[in-house]
Amino acid sequence: MEKILNIISNEVQAAMKANGYDEKYGKVTLSNRPDLCEYQCNGAMAAAKEHKCAPFQISDKIAEALKGNTLFESVESVKPGFLNLKLNPDYLAGYLRQMEEDGERLGCSKCKDPKTIMIDYGGPNVAKPLHVGHLRSAIIGESVKRIGKFIGHNMIGDVHLGDWGLQMGLIITELKARKPELVYFDESYQGEYPKEAPFTISELEEIYPAASAKSKEDEAYKEAAMQATYELQHGRKGYQALLGHILHVSVSDLKRNYENLNVSFELWKGESDAQPYIPAMVEKMKKDGFAYISDGALVVDVKEETDTKEIPPCMILKSDGASLYNTTDLATIVWRMEDYKPDEIIYVVDKRQELYFTQVFRCARKTGLVKPETKLTFLGFGTMNGKDGKPFKTREGGVMRLEYLVSGINEEMFKKISDNHTVEEGEGRETAKIVALSAIKYGDLSNQASKDYIFDIDRFTSFEGNTGPYILYTIVRIKSILKNYFGQKSLPQDARILPAHSGSEKALMLEISKFNGMMESAFEEAAPHKVCAYIYDLANAFNHFYHETKIMAEPNEMVQAGYIKLLELTKKALETCIGVLGFEAPERM
Ligand code: ARG
């Protein structure tokens, strides 16, 4: 469906043209004075300069020309030369009925030219627990992916596990110190390795920090870990079997954690999957003359003439021949291009890695790992801070485990819900989980991703204000009215959304009608916060309408049925939006 703003613009542009002015002056925007009008056109101000006359002479003419146009309830020319527009309620009702008929798309057409877009998000590290730093990547990435899917693109999410490097050697070294008798350490062992991992997830999570701490104090221990890493990376069998166990145990735990966040990935690839692509990639970079030795290391220059700050070369191999985080990311691009031929790769990563990704992207482009038209996008996010404005920590000052953060909020929510009314424990817990997730996700997504934000549990879990629970509360309210209505009767045959009977009803209808335009720009700008802003305005408009309208007591059957239809559409818009944000609404709360 055409966006309502375009439909209106087309009319005003036609009127401009018919009166001898350039079409471009007919562009219409949402009103910034909702008390005066719904839409406005300021084009006469600019047109007047070109035509050397007073702006209101033009706006008067256009207002006159649009008189009788069925799209508008009123077109007013206001000095010095503004056009104030109000939509015809009949037209608006018709537009909403079309949205309704459009089913789950709600008037947002699928894109004509679907792209394959890979999205690299999550980025957890194997054997280390997820912490709040991973939360934003997961939440934002999942939402951007869902928005893209809704628009009609082929979105492929890849978790890009951190499963390569010293952390693996550390775990192996510590395991060897604790259980030297395990067959994995016996180099002469020829048989099959056990299927069962020699550790549980909780042991694994305890082993890594212990090993990491030791390596900082004990040089020999660190050497051993580095040696183990080297041997692992060069094919030592027992160590590779251990890596398999570490991955398996870790990934099942990660999947459980992500499931609790309503986050899922199409691909569970890791840094280790990129390693086989490194030798050929490096060879080619050398052969093509892009990579050269500088201070012993192999590098590719990536600075450009227009740079205003220094962009250091991209290091491909260290002087000892070891690969780096860079090398892995570049080789990952290689397999992504080979296997999926994406039109775009989006990276949802902490914005402190921006310079790093500038280097990687430039290097990939320069050395021809991607096609010239392949888009590489860095979607950097800001830090999640505590109320003190510093990066979010536990009360003791440590790094907060994601699991504890989530269960803490679940608990808080459960208390709130049980305080409000009596619920059965089981249902209460289930509802609390759903509402808590909305609190966390909405609290994050309602901010522009690149900005830092304050993780304020009290505010996020509040049922009032710009919060997830407020949105859910609104949906639940609609559900309960619908249940009440349909418990008593069914819709009359020719029930339909009618032209608004009141200002608050029209305001609600206007909000709903913005759906398609909002969703398109949320995708184009990779901006879930636009979806949040839309549903917040929509929920407010609905609640205002609800407080001013006696829906269940409405005596006119057709008017009442029209309200019900409008409620259904409101609910559908809200639910579709929270769906792309990555949470859902309970039946009651
Ligand atoms: N594992 C990394 C971390 O915890 C994030 C990975 C980001 N993605 C990437 N392709 N480098 O910081």
Residues whose N, C-alpha, C, O or C-beta is under 5 A from the ligand:
A	BS01	LIG	D120 G123 P124 H160 G162 V349
